[in-house]
Amino acid sequence: MARREGLAGFSNVEFLQTTFEAWPTDRAAFRLIIAAQSWHWVSPEMRFPKAAEALSRGGSLAVFGQVPVGLPAPLLDQFKEIYLRQMGKWGPPPEAWYLPNGPFKGWFIASGLFEPVEHRRYFWKWRHTASSYVDFLRTKSDHRMMEPAKRDELLAEIAQAIDGHGGRFEVDYETHLYIARRADRG
């Protein structure tokens, strides 16, 4: 509600709570559409056609995601052991879709609705404590879908591992941005 109240004085701002698929578009109304860590959730049949329809001539679609690319080695090894024991699997995080070898650039190209896509990479670090990292993990879809008791057990072990390594650590991240203008034909 605070965002709505803060923008109440602007007559050209409208808030809708809906999915992208159900969102009612006005043809060619926007110069920019931004999807932050969400484009992979949008229906594949609708992603690019609906975005292209909603963009004005010369408008751009920007899709980006944050990808963890580095944990301190001792914690990485311990996390791997915990996940293998608790879940029976260990692999790249779901966010790996946003890496350059992931599907995003190909999706833009395959749609045929956008000019050549530009890719940009931004490096940053995220500092965590045991509690901040566990709070973050609770927001991730792969953790949210777990059975609650199993998830709590996993997260308790993760917190214990972090506390065993001084209680604080940094994760190296990359933000990957894919941006392309709508292809205006004729």
C-alpha positions, 0 to 999 in steps of 0.5 A: 500500500505504501507504493500506491500512497506514494504515487497517489498524486500521479494521474498516469500511474495505475496499479494492477495485481495480476499475472503477465498472462492475464494483464490487459495490454493496450497496444503499443503503450510502453517504451520499456518492459522490465522483468526481474527474476521472473521471465521464466515463470511467464507462459512460454507461448505468451512471453514475447508476443505479449511483450512485443504487443505492449511495446511502442515502436522502438520500445525495449524488453529488459529481462534480468536475473541475479545468479550466485556464482561463488561461495567460500570453498569451506561453506560450499563443500559443507552446503553440498554435503547438507543438500545431498544428505537432506534432499539427495541432490546438488546442482546449479541453482534455478537462477542459472537460467540467466547465465549466458549459456542459459536459454534467455538469448535464444528465447529472444532470437526464436521469438522473431519479435525483437532485434538482436539481444544485448547481454550485460553482466554486473558483478557484486557481492552479498554479505550474509549472516546465518539468519539473513541467508536462511531468510533468503533461502525461505523466499526461493521457490525450490525451498518453498516447495519443500515439505515444511519440516524437511525445509526447516531441518535443512535450513537449521543445518545451513545456519549451523554450518554458517555459524561454524564458519564465523557466522558471516560470509559473502556470496559472489553474484552476477546480474545478467541483463538481456535487452532488445528493442521490438522489431518494427517491420514496415 
